[in-house]
Structures are given as structure tokens and as C-alpha cells.
Amino acid sequence: MNNNNKMLRLSAILLFSLAGVFIIDQNIKSLFVEGFRYYTECIDLILVYNKGVAFSMFAFLNEYLKYIQLLLVSGVLAYVLYLKKLCYALPVGILLGGAFSNIYDRFIHGGVVDMVYWHCGFDFAVFNFADVMIDFAVLWLLILNFKPNLCKN
């Protein structure tokens, strides 16, 4: 496969996976912003605006946090395009879709829209679909990096 075709394929996979995760996450979040709630013994589906990152860390950065995150996430995108490795396209697209969705929330709602609260046996952080996709993508990327034979292109 020549370089132009490879770059086109990489860009398409990145774009479609990013857009897919972004659209799904934003649609789920809109349900909660509009008032949906659900409570069970172990999991509550509630609306929480997280002003920080994981476990509300760095909330003290206020407005600067979204710009710092935007810069970091854009750097990841640039690096993957520079690498031109197709095996990274899907996991990075998933990661970027979740990241951009959470950053978008910061611009629109002033904080990330979280809604899944686990409290069965112990209290866990409130999270969202984008967070799960980011975790999944990071795990996938770790596997690709520790098993280089899986990523030959």
C-alpha cells in the first residue's frame, strides 16, 4: 500500500471512530442534561458536572483546563498522523472521540457531563461513556505497545 493510500485509510479510520464515539457519547449525555435519572441499589444514573479530570483532579485550573486538554489531545492526533501506523488508528480514534466529547462538554456546560455512579460495596467516581471508551482505548494501545508483533504496519 502506498503512502497516500495508507494516510487516507488512517485518516478515515481515525475520523469515523472519533465521530462515532463523540456522537454516541453526546447523545447519551443529552438525555441526562434534559432530566433523565434512574436509581438502583448499586448504580445510579444521575447528572453530575465534573469541573476537573478523573476524580475531580485539577479542578483548580478552572477555564484553563479545557485549553490544556485540547492542546494535549491535539498533540496525540498529530503524533499518530506522524507515525502513520494503521494499527493505532482505531484505538486512537476511540480515545480522541471520548476526549473531544469531554472537552466539548467543558465548553458547552462548564464541566464534563458524568452520569454513572457506582455505589455497591464502595463509592466509585461518577463517569460517562466517553470515559469508558478512553480507558478501553488506552488498554488497547498498551497492548499494542507491549506486543509489537501485533502492530506491523
N, C-alpha and C positions, 0 to 999 in steps of 0.2 A: 504494500500500500504506500503510495507516495505521500510526501509531507502535507500537501494541500488537502488530500482526502482524509488523512489522519486528523488534521487540525479541524476540519469541518465536522467529522464524526465526533471528535472530542467535545467540540463546542455545542453540538446538537444534544449530546447526552447530558452535558452539564446544564444546558438551558432547560430542557424538558424535565429533568429530575428536580432541578431547583424550582421551576414554576409549579410542578405538581405538588411538592411538599408545601410551598408557600400558599397555594390556593386552598389545599385541604385544611391547613392549619388556620388560615384566616376565616374560613367558613365555620369551623368548629368554634373559634373564639367569638364570632359574631353571635352565635346562639347564646353565649353566656353574657355578653355585653347587653343583649336585648332582654335578659332576665331569666333565662333557664337556670334552674337549680335542681339538684337531686341528692338525697341523703340516704346512706345505708349505715350498717354497723361498722363497716371497715373503710369505705371510700365515700367521701362527699364530693359532689361536683358543684363547686361554688366559684364565685368570681373574686379574684384577688389581683391587684395590680402590684407587680414586683418592681420596685424602683432600682434594685441592684441586679446582680447576676446571681448565680447559684447561691441559695441560702441567704439571699439579700446582701451579699458581699458587695463592696464598692458603691453602695447607695449614696455615700457622701460625695461622690463625683457629680451627682445631680445631672445637669444638662450635658456635661462633657462626656459622660459615659457612652451615649449613643454615637457620638462622633469618634471616640476612641475605638469602639466596636466596629463601626463602619470602616475605619481605616484598617484594622486588623483583618477583617473578613475580606476586604478588597485585596489585601496582600496575599491571602490564601488563594483567591481566584487567580491573581496574576502569577503566582508561583506554579500552580497546576497547569496553567496555559503555557508557561515557560518550559515545564518538564515534558509536556506533550506525551504523557503516558496514558493510554486509553483505560488501563485498569483502575486508574484513580478517578475517572470521570464520573461514574455513578455515585460512589460514596461521597465524593466532594460536592457533587450537585445536591445530594440529600442534605449534607451538612450545611451548605450555603442556603438552601431553601429554608431550613429551620432558623438559621442565624439571621437572614434577611427578614424573615417574618417577625422574629422577636424585636429586631431593630426597628422595623416599621411600627410595631406597637408603641415603642418609645416615642416616636414622632407623633403618632395619632392620639394615643391615650395617656402619654406621660409616664408609662411603665409597661412592662410586659404583662399581657393578659394570661394569667395562670388559672387553672380550674380543677385539677385533680389533686385531692387532698387525701392521702393515705393515713389512717389513724388506727389501724388494727394491730394491737400489741405494742406499738410505738408510734410516735408522731413523726411523720416524714414531711419534707418540704412539699409545697404545692407546686405542681408542674403542669406542662401542657404537651400537646402532640409534637410541637417543634423540638422541645427538649428531648423527648424520646428519640426522635429522628437524629438529632445531633449526637446523642450517646451511641446510637446504633452505627452511625457513620464513623465515629471515632474508633469504635471497636473494629470495624471493617478495615479502616486504614492501619490500625495497629497490626492486625493480622497480615495485611499486605506487606508491611514493613519488616515484620519478623519472619515472614515466609517469602523471601524474594523470588523464589521459583514460581509463585502464583502470579507474578507481575512481570512478564517477559517483554512487553511492548514498550 
